[in-house]
Amino acid sequence: MGNTKGATLLGTVKFLRRQRDAALGVLPPELHRYLGEEIRPSAWYPTEHFGVLLRSAVSLVPGERGAALESYGAAGAREHVDLYGDLIFNLTEATSHMFVLWSIQHDTGTMSFTLKSPTS
């Protein structure tokens, strides 16, 4: 399994920390440390942990699972726009920038980008 940069985990960990009692109930005990330890943005963390943290966070969002995933995904997208908006929204360079972002945040896997039309 690969690794993911701490900067990628931060939003999810902050969300779980705000709901610490509930998070303790949905996170496996071996991941409880994320609720108290410092998350270093430039450090590598197991991608598998990120997946569990993410699924745990989504389980705490009220409502139907599909709507919860959409809501959580939208919040994550807003965070990325705040950080990387200038890179992402220049469509002439978007693909190369997005691939660079992936490689900065993950040490395995690949990313694909499909431009369906000039505006989507």
C-alpha positions as CSV (number, residue, x, y, z in Angstrom):
1,M,0.0,0.0,0.0
2,G,1.2,3.5,-0.8
3,N,1.5,6.6,1.2
4,T,-0.3,10.0,1.2
5,K,1.1,13.4,2.4
6,G,-0.2,14.7,5.7
7,A,-1.5,17.8,3.9
8,T,-4.1,15.5,2.2
9,L,-5.2,14.1,5.6
10,L,-5.5,17.4,7.4
11,G,-9.1,18.3,6.5
12,T,-10.4,14.9,7.4
13,V,-8.5,14.7,10.6
14,K,-9.7,18.2,11.7
15,F,-13.3,17.1,10.9
16,L,-12.9,14.0,13.1
17,R,-11.3,16.0,15.9
18,R,-14.2,18.3,16.0
19,Q,-16.4,15.3,16.7
20,R,-13.9,13.4,18.8
21,D,-16.3,11.4,20.9
22,A,-18.2,10.1,17.8
23,A,-15.0,9.6,15.9
24,L,-13.6,7.3,18.7
25,G,-16.7,5.2,18.1
26,V,-16.1,4.7,14.4
27,L,-12.4,4.7,14.1
28,P,-10.4,1.5,14.7
29,P,-8.4,1.8,18.0
30,E,-5.1,1.7,16.1
31,L,-6.1,5.0,14.3
32,H,-7.2,6.9,17.4
33,R,-3.7,8.4,17.5
34,Y,-4.7,10.7,14.5
35,L,-7.1,12.4,16.9
36,G,-4.3,13.6,19.1
37,E,-1.0,13.5,17.4
38,E,0.3,16.3,15.2
39,I,-0.2,15.7,11.5
40,R,2.8,17.0,9.7
41,P,1.7,18.3,6.2
42,S,5.0,17.1,4.6
43,A,5.2,13.7,6.3
44,W,4.0,10.5,4.6
45,Y,1.1,8.5,6.1
46,P,-0.3,5.2,4.9
47,T,-2.9,5.7,2.2
48,E,-4.9,2.8,3.8
49,H,-5.2,5.0,6.9
50,F,-6.4,7.9,4.9
51,G,-9.1,5.7,3.4
52,V,-10.3,4.6,6.8
53,L,-10.2,8.1,8.2
54,L,-12.2,9.3,5.2
55,R,-14.8,6.6,5.4
56,S,-15.1,7.2,9.2
57,A,-15.6,10.9,8.6
58,V,-18.3,10.4,6.0
59,S,-20.1,8.0,8.4
60,L,-20.5,10.9,10.8
61,V,-22.1,13.2,8.2
62,P,-25.9,13.2,8.8
63,G,-28.2,11.9,6.1
64,E,-28.2,9.3,3.4
65,R,-24.7,8.0,2.5
66,G,-24.7,9.2,-1.1
67,A,-25.6,12.7,0.0
68,A,-23.0,12.6,2.8
69,L,-20.3,11.5,0.3
70,E,-21.3,14.4,-2.0
71,S,-21.3,16.9,0.8
72,Y,-18.0,15.7,2.2
73,G,-16.5,15.7,-1.3
74,A,-17.7,19.2,-2.0
75,A,-16.0,20.4,1.2
76,G,-12.8,18.8,0.2
77,A,-13.0,20.3,-3.3
78,R,-13.5,23.8,-1.8
79,E,-10.3,23.3,0.3
80,H,-8.4,22.3,-2.8
81,V,-9.7,25.3,-4.7
82,D,-8.6,27.6,-1.8
83,L,-5.1,26.0,-2.0
84,Y,-4.6,25.2,-5.6
85,G,-7.3,27.2,-7.5
86,D,-4.9,29.2,-9.6
87,L,-3.3,25.9,-10.8
88,I,-6.5,24.0,-11.4
89,F,-8.6,26.6,-13.2
90,N,-6.1,27.5,-16.0
91,L,-7.5,24.8,-18.3
92,T,-4.7,25.1,-20.8
93,E,-2.3,23.8,-18.1
94,A,-4.8,22.0,-15.8
95,T,-3.9,18.5,-16.8
96,S,-0.2,18.9,-16.1
97,H,-0.8,20.7,-12.8
98,M,-3.3,18.1,-11.6
99,F,-0.8,15.3,-12.4
100,V,1.9,17.2,-10.4
101,L,-0.5,17.7,-7.5
102,W,-1.2,13.9,-7.4
103,S,2.5,13.1,-7.4
104,I,3.1,15.6,-4.6
105,Q,0.3,14.1,-2.5
106,H,0.6,10.4,-3.2
107,D,3.6,8.1,-3.9
108,T,1.5,5.4,-5.7
109,G,-1.3,5.2,-8.2
110,T,-2.1,7.3,-11.2
111,M,-4.5,10.1,-12.0
112,S,-6.4,10.7,-15.2
113,F,-8.1,13.8,-16.4
114,T,-10.8,13.9,-19.1
115,L,-12.0,17.3,-20.5
116,K,-15.5,16.6,-21.7
117,S,-16.1,20.1,-23.2
118,P,-14.5,23.5,-22.9
119,T,-16.5,24.2,-19.7
120,S,-16.7,20.8,-18.0
